[in-house]
Amino acid sequence: MGTQEAADHLSRLLAAPGPYRRQWEHVSSTSVGPGELHLPAICSVLAEYLIEQGEMSENEPSPKRRIRDRVRRALSGEVLTLSTVRALAGAFDFRGEDVDRVEALLSGSSRVRVLSGRYAGSPAVSASRRGYRSVSLQEHHYVGADRLPYRHRTNQVIEAVDDPMITYRYTFDAAALTVDVLHGGTVTGEIMSLGDGMYAVDIALTRPLRRGETTSLVWETRFAYAEPPPPEFRRIGINRLENVDLRVQFDQERLPREVYFASWPSLDSEPVPEFETPIEPDGSVHVFLSGLEHAIAGFHWEW
């Protein structure tokens, strides 16, 4: 059941700007666009690796051609085996967490999910998400005993796509009181409205990033609600977000009756419950997504 999700995730890893893509671009004789793959170049890198490992002989006729069908079927989701995943991981020197997630998807693990939809966002919000790739994202939301959200902490690792990248725009769908950057940059200017209920603040990075370089950003958002907002926390993924950790911490004195992991077709729509999420002994709920793209995801609860 997880073969197609694993194949899609594997293709995204190879297509995304970064060290994996650079390996096959280096041997490619054809230029391809962002998000696209060049199968012969990928096969070339894989064949060289298999020869080095002694799994193929360089004296064999057309070793690259021999594995082309294997790679094509793997990346399309037609046939993807654990041995192929590990061969590609070895050839492109995948990070351990990337290997783990592809293998978990392939096994159909419910602990790793990819949520993709059709939400495109407003032009202003979409434009704010260009220039970087989100490598990992942790969103921790805090709700008090008065049922009011009072604090939110974000930890995000980003990789520059444009060169140089000097500013990151943080967008959100609630009127925050303050945004304080704890690591990686400094807030410049005031909180601005983007329309459609969306707000943003610009964060000047500690140092400019060249294409392919990464940095870690940590910031806290403080709220001052006069009355309870809708009982939900949600995260918008327009450009693809990788390795998304979502967590809501409730006060032990006022826990909700039920909490659901949910998605939203649009900003002004009702939540669509995906599954009920158990409340942990410390009063928190948590879900991990290996990918979030063109979708809105989070938690909806009932008091």
GIQUI-V143361 format. One record per backbone hydrogen bond with DSSP energy under -0.5 kcal/mol. NH is the residue of the N-H (numbers start at 1). CO is the residue of the C=O. If there is no record, write none. Layout:
BEGIN
{{NH;CO} {NH;CO}}
END
This chain:
BEGIN
{{6;2} {7;3} {8;4} {9;5} {10;6} {11;7} {12;8} {13;9} {14;10} {15;11} {16;12} {21;16} {22;18} {23;19} {24;20} {25;21} {26;22} {27;23} {28;24} {28;25} {35;15} {36;33} {39;37} {42;38} {43;39} {44;40} {45;41} {46;42} {47;43} {48;44} {49;45} {50;46} {51;47} {52;48} {53;49} {54;51} {55;50} {56;50} {60;57} {63;60} {66;62} {67;63} {68;64} {69;65} {71;67} {72;68} {73;69} {74;70} {75;71} {76;72} {77;73} {77;74} {78;73} {79;73} {85;81} {86;82} {87;83} {88;84} {89;85} {90;86} {91;87} {92;88} {94;89} {99;95} {100;96} {101;97} {102;98} {103;99} {104;100} {105;101} {106;102} {107;103} {108;105} {109;104} {112;109} {113;288} {115;291} {116;114} {117;293} {119;294} {126;122} {127;123} {128;124} {129;125} {129;126} {130;127} {133;159} {134;240} {135;133} {135;157} {136;157} {137;243} {138;155} {139;245} {140;138} {140;153} {141;139} {141;247} {142;151} {143;249} {144;148} {147;144} {150;142} {151;142} {152;221} {153;140} {154;219} {155;138} {156;217} {157;136} {158;156} {158;215} {159;133} {160;213} {161;131} {162;131} {164;209} {165;209} {166;164} {168;203} {170;168} {170;201} {171;169} {172;199} {176;174} {177;222} {178;222} {180;220} {181;179} {182;180} {182;218} {183;218} {186;204} {188;202} {192;200} {194;198} {195;198} {198;195} {199;172} {200;192} {201;170} {202;188} {203;168} {204;186} {204;202} {205;166} {205;203} {206;184} {209;165} {212;160} {213;210} {215;158} {217;156} {218;183} {219;154} {220;180} {221;152} {222;178} {223;150} {232;230} {233;299} {235;297} {237;295} {238;236} {241;292} {242;134} {243;290} {244;289} {245;137} {245;243} {246;244} {246;287} {247;139} {248;285} {249;141} {250;248} {250;283} {251;143} {254;251} {257;302} {258;302} {260;300} {261;275} {262;298} {263;272} {264;296} {269;266} {272;263} {273;271} {274;261} {275;261} {277;259} {278;276} {280;278} {280;284} {283;280} {285;248} {287;246} {289;244} {290;113} {291;113} {292;241} {293;115} {294;238} {295;237} {296;264} {297;235} {298;262} {299;233} {300;260} {301;231} {302;258}}
END
